[in-house]
Amino acid sequence: MPTLRDVARLSGVSPATVSNVLNNRTRNTTDETRRRVLDAIRTLGYRPGAVPPGSNARVARTIGILTWLAYSAPLTTYSYALTLIDGILTVALADHWNVTLISVEHWEDARAQVRLYADGRCDGFILLAPDLTLTIPDALRERNYPFVVVSSGSSDLRVDSVGIDDFQAALELTEYVISKGHTRIANLIGQEQMDDVTQRTNGFRQACLNAGIADPDRWIIHPGTYDVPTSSANLARFLDEIATLPAGDRPTTLMCGNDQIAYGAWVELTKRGIAVPGDMSLTGFDDTHYAGLVKPRLTTVRQPLFQMGMRSCEIVLAHIAAPTAERAITKETLAYELVKGSTVEPPRSP
């Protein structure tokens, strides 16, 4: 197993310099030196190790799961992540691997947290719907750690990923709404910097344009977010705005970025005396337990979350077992299902 001293020898620097690069203490390190160190790490297949020197153990047998989790939103309310984690645990525990949960309240801080855990405590990582614009993968590549991204829709050819065809799923869901006679459709989208949200928004737009709806962006509600308090505030502002319009100009459908947001929307609509689906049709995404809390049952897209968790774990374990040079990038797209609940009906005449 290559050591830090091997990296130092190959790159022609001191072990202290290698340590500084690994820990991002590069104020006194030139870009050229940093590049040589990172090239040596990749060439040797070196990983920073928490396994004690001289130990026979080659791996810590631990997978790190990086997921968004806010103090105000406990994991028990985050059924999307819970189902994915169940799938991961099914594979990991069956093969006697441990799992470490790394919670991220702000993706802007995630890269620093990845550096903290990429020290040998974890052998590979699974990233649940991360914001990839913040170069989290770069921090893992620099340290030669295998990782898989779930539900990012990432087009980065260097990133292993598992998910669904978000563009096609959103297009099909929107086509279903349009088939019921809706042409004024509002969209309470998710986190706008996420690749999967971009794909879903594009699918929504394409379905609208295919149907001759000239301005599909008119009722896209910004800023996009999966944060429930923020999405609730955005929804309240939107409802206040459309209440001032003539009935014939108001949206007749509200499409939501996930089922939890759709459930919150249903609660708010009900409070305001807006009947679902009589006055406003409603859709979600994911088919989590929140879909069943909406009455009548929510129309949504079912993601195979448990299977996505299982496959992400199988892929990262395969990469951990393979030498760096033999890793082939895996981009796996699983089948989704349109769940035609009872919250989409033809619009009433104004």
Protein Blocks (a to p, Z undefined) as FASTA:
>chain_A
ZZfklmmmmnopafklmmmmmnopaklpcfklmmmmmmmmmmnopacdfbdghiabfbeo
iacddddddfklcfklmmmlmmmmmmmmmmmmmnopacdddddfblklmmmmmmmmmnoj
agbdcdehiafknommmmmmmnopacddehklpabfkbccddddfklmmmmmmmmmmmno
pabdcdddddfkbmklmmmmmmmmmmmmmnopablmlmcccdddfbfklmmmmmmmmmmm
mmmpcfklpcfbdcdfbfklmmmmmmmmmmnopacfkloccddehjaaklmmpccddddd
dddfklmmmmmmmmmmmmmmpcfklpccddddddddddddfkbccdddZZ
